[in-house]
Amino acid sequence: MAIASLNWAAYFPKLLWIKRACPLCSSVRFKTAESYPFDGPLRLLALRPVRCVNCWRRYYWFAMKDTYQN
């Protein structure tokens, strides 16, 4: 039962703060991710969805426009 309670954080969006590098594969190449229903409210907070080009993991980062590196 204790193990099941540890997985609650997996459902929250993963944020990339200042260093825009993938924590999983340490890549710095991203592209704009597909839109999900909860992306609308997150745009009000200037969070934009991006996807790592190497490992295909989805993240959010702070940006005023839909821009990505490389």
C-alpha positions in Angstrom: 0.0 0.0 0.0 2.9 2.4 0.7 4.2 1.8 -2.8 0.9 2.7 -4.4 0.8 6.0 -2.6 4.2 7.0 -4.1 3.0 7.0 -7.7 0.7 10.0 -7.3 3.4 12.4 -8.6 3.7 10.6 -11.9 0.4 12.1 -13.0 1.6 15.7 -12.7 3.3 17.5 -15.6 7.1 17.4 -15.5 8.6 20.9 -15.7 11.9 21.9 -17.1 13.0 25.0 -15.1 16.1 26.9 -16.1 18.3 24.3 -17.6 16.4 23.0 -20.7 17.9 19.6 -20.9 16.1 16.3 -20.7 16.7 14.7 -17.3 16.3 11.2 -18.7 18.7 11.3 -21.7 20.4 14.8 -21.1 19.4 15.9 -24.7 18.9 19.6 -25.4 16.9 19.0 -28.5 13.1 19.5 -28.2 10.1 20.0 -30.4 6.6 21.2 -29.8 4.4 18.5 -28.3 0.8 17.6 -29.2 -1.9 19.4 -27.3 -3.8 17.7 -24.4 -7.0 19.0 -22.9 -5.3 20.4 -19.8 -2.8 22.4 -21.8 -5.2 25.3 -22.1 -5.1 26.3 -18.4 -1.4 25.7 -18.3 -0.9 28.2 -21.2 -2.3 30.9 -18.9 0.7 30.2 -16.7 3.1 30.5 -19.7 3.8 26.7 -19.7 4.3 25.3 -23.1 4.4 21.5 -24.0 7.6 20.2 -25.5 8.8 16.7 -26.4 12.4 15.4 -26.2 13.6 14.4 -29.7 15.7 11.5 -28.4 13.7 9.8 -25.7 10.2 11.2 -26.7 9.3 12.2 -23.1 6.9 15.1 -22.7 7.7 18.2 -20.6 6.6 21.7 -20.0 8.7 24.8 -19.9 8.1 28.5 -19.3 7.9 30.5 -22.5 5.8 33.4 -23.6 5.6 31.9 -27.2 5.6 28.4 -28.6 9.3 28.2 -29.2 11.7 25.4 -28.9 15.4 24.8 -29.3 16.9 23.2 -32.4 
